[in-house]
């Protein structure tokens, strides 16, 4: 019987750059499809910080007259998503591969996934925070309509404003940590339990079949992705609320700390106020995770297949030149 460790031999494991490409494309496609739900969440979160503004239900926001509002800032959000997800998936795969190389283990443990997720999350927050401040302002209509990211940077009075909400974002590193530990641990368990099947594309190297890339079935990816994201969202939602409020603050507004902002929302609206927009967020997040997981596995499989075909073609070409 084949050892589970054989499922992760070097020829079957996509490289960090492949993970980065698959993660960026899958997440961006998924979030664009479900963007109106995420926009509803952002609007409800921002409204929770203003005592004078009454909350608006998801059904009211979904009315036809609000369609332009529901797609407001989609371009800037896509820019931020592409950069953010590429940075996260690339650094996650890179740190995990580096840790395996140092430890000499055949496959990653839940602890390896935890450490790699935390490192990738911190790098992602520090690199992409200005993009997300820009995207949040565009979504809420707080930035000039024709503002590009460079012009937004030039108009920012204090550069420190570009990292508003960074403390909350760093705490939110626990969100992808919870998601990836649940998802990757479940993924490895499912792939190790079953014998090799033709889930991927095959390649040819030196006249012999190359080990196929191991991926989940669509059904497995949907269920596991949804479960992992649900757990992560429930655990960290109040911090996501504070992150949105802080990013939307103007330079002229009194700057609140993460804890101070959370306490202010709690005093004003109680525990339920800390979960403003949760219904829209849960719906969008779970659907996004399910859709993203399927797209991620398929794009990763496709990218890996293309790399195997290209590698085989290059080897044949080199062997002909050597003759």
N, C-alpha and C positions, 0 to 999 in steps of 0.2 A: 504493500500500500504506500502511496506517495506521502512523504512527510509534508506537513503544513508549511514547513520552512521553504519547501521547493516552490511554493506558490509565489515566493517573493525573490526568486533568483534575479540577478542583475538584468538578464535579457528581457524579463517580463515586467520590470518596474519602470514606468515612465520617469523621465528626468524632471528636476525642479522647474525648468523652463516650460516643459509640457504642462505640468500642474498649473503654473502661472497663467498660461494661455487659456487652458480649459476653464479654470476658475473665473478668470476675468470675463470671458465670453458668456459662460453659462449664467453667472450671476447678473450680468448686465442685461442679457436677453430676458431673463426671468423678471427682473425688477421693472423693466420697461413695460412688459405686459400687464403687470399688477400695479403700475405707478399710481393710479387714482386712489387706491386704498391706502398707500403709503402717504400720499398727500393729505388725505383726510386725517390720518394720525398726526401729521406734523401740524396742521391747522388747529386741531383740538388740543395738542400739547401746548402750543404757543398761547392759545386763548386761556389756558388754565393759570397763567402767570399774571393775568390782568383781571383784577377784581370787578372792573366795570363791564367786562365782556362776558356775556352769557354763553354757555356752551351750545354748540350746534350739533344735532344728531347726524349720524352717518347717512341716514336716509334723506335728510334735508340737503346735505352737501352733494348727494348723488343725483340731484335733479338736473334736467337738461340745461337749465340756465347757468349752472355752475361748471359746465364742461371746460371752458377756458381756464377757470381757477384750478380745476383738478389736474391740468397738465402744465400749470405754471412752473417754470424752472426745470423742466424735464431735461433740457440740454445740459445745463450745468451739473445736474445730478448724474447724468450719464458719464460726463467727464470725470467726476469725482469717483464714481463707481468703478470705471475701467482702471483707473490708477490704483485705487484702494484695494480692489480684489486681486489685481495682479501682484501688488506688493505683498499682500497677505499670503496668497497661495504659493508664490515663489519662495518667500522666506520660510514659510512653514515646511515646505518640502525640502528646502536646503538645510535647515537646522535639523530636521529629522534624519536626513541622510548623513549629515555630519556626525550626529550623536550615535547612529548605528555603526559608522565607520570607526569611531573612537572606542565604542564598547565591544565591537566585534560580534554583536548579536545578529541572528538571522532575520528577525522581524521586530518591528517596534512594539513596545509594551504600552499600556495606557499611560504610564509615567512619561515615556518618550513623547507621546502625543501631547500630554499636558505641558511639558517644558517647551516643546517646539511651538505650540499654539501661543503660549505666553510671550515668548520671544518675538514671534511674528506679529502678534497684536501690538506690542509696544513699538516696534519699528514702524508699523503701519500708522499708528496714531500720530507719532512725531513727524512723519514724512507728509501725511495727507491732511492734517488738521486745517491748514489755510484753505484748501480746496473745499472742505466741508462747511467751513464758516461762510464762504462765498455761495455755495449751493443752498444753504439754509436761508440766507438773505434773499436769494433769487426766488426761492419757493414761496416765501412769505411776502414778496413784493416790496422788500425793504431796500433792495439795490436798484439802481437805475436800470430801466428796461433794456437798453442797448449795451450795458456794461459787459465787457469780456473780463476774464480772470485777471490779466495784466492791468487793465484800467481800474479794476476793483482794488488791486494791491496798491496802486499809485494814490488812490483816494483815501486809503485807510490812514487815519490820523496817527494811531499808535500801532506799531508792529505787533505788540503783545496781544492786540485784539484778534489777530489772526489765529491765536492759539487759545481763544476763549473756550471754556468747556473741556480743556485738555485733561484736567484732573478727573472729571467725570468719565472722559473717554478712556483714560488709563484704567480706572476701576472697571470700565465696561469690557476690558480685555477678557474678563471672566466670561463674557457672553460667548464669543467664539471658542473659548477654552471649553466651556461646558458642551457646546455644540459639537466641536471636533472630537472631544474625548468620547462622547456618546456615539457619534457617527462613525469615527474611525475604528473604535473598539468593536462596535457591532459589525462594521464592514469586514474587518479582519476575521472575526469569529465566523461570519457567514461564509466567507471565501475559504477558510481553513476547514470547515465542516464538510464541504462538498468536494467530490473529485473534479478534476479539470474538465471543463466543458467548453464547447466552442462559443464562448461569449464574445471573443474578440476576433480581429482579423489576423490571419497567419502571414508570416513572412518567410523568405527563403534566404538562408545564409550557408555558403559553401555546399550547396546542393541538398541541404537538410532543412526541415521545418524548424523555425525558431519558436521558442515558447511563446504562447499567446498572452497578451496582456489580460490580467484578471480584472473583471469589472462586475458590479452587481447587475441583476436583472432590473428592469424598469419597476416592477412591483416592489422589490426589496428596497431599491433606492428611494421610492416614494414614501413608503412606510417609515423607514429608518430616518430619512431626512426630516420628515414632519415631526416625528417624535423627538429628535435631537433639538430641533429649533423651538419646539413648544417648551421643553425643559429650560432652555437657555433664556427664552423671553420672559417667562414667569419669574425667574430668579433675579433678573437684572432690569426689569422694566422701569422702576422708579428712577434709576440712573439715566436711562434713555430720555425720560421726561426732562430731567434737569439739564442734560446735554443740549437738548433743543432750545430750552429757555435761555441758557447762557450764550449760545451761539447767536441767538437773535437779538441780544442786547446791543444797543448802540453805544458809542464811545461816551456819550453824554450821560448815560444812565449809571447809577451807582453800581459798582461791580460787587457781586455777591460771590462768596465761595460756594463750592459744591454743597457742603453741609448746610450753610446758611440758606441757600436757595431751597433745598429740600425741606428744611424746617419751616420756611416761609409758606411753601405750598401746603404743608401739613397743617399749620395753624389756620390757614385760610379755608381749606377744603377738606381736611381730615384725611383718613387713609384712602378713601375713594379718589380724592384729588390727586394722589400720587400715582394713580392708575388711569388718568384721563387719556382717552383715545385707545384704551387697551383692546376694545372689541375690534376696531379697525386694524390695529397692529397685529393682533393674534391671527385674524383672518388672512391679512396680507403676508405675514411672516411664515405661517405654516404652509400656505399655498406656494409662496416663493421658494421655501426650502424643498418642498416636494418637486416642483418644476425644475429648480436649479440642480437638484441631485441627479435627475434623469438627464438633463442637458449636459451636466458635468461629466457623467460617466460616458455618454455618447461622444462628446467632443474629445475627451481624453483618449478614447478608443480610436477615433479617427486620426487624431494627431500622431498617436503612437504607431498606427498602421502606416501612415505616410512616411514617418521617419524610418521604419523598417524597410519599406520599399526603396527609399532613396539610398539607405545604407547598403542594401544588397546590390543596387545598380552601380554604386560607386566602387564596390569591391570587385564586381565583374569587370568594370572598365579598367581598374588598376591591374587586375590579373591579365587582361588582354595586352596592356601596355608592357607588362613584364615578360611576356612570351617572346 
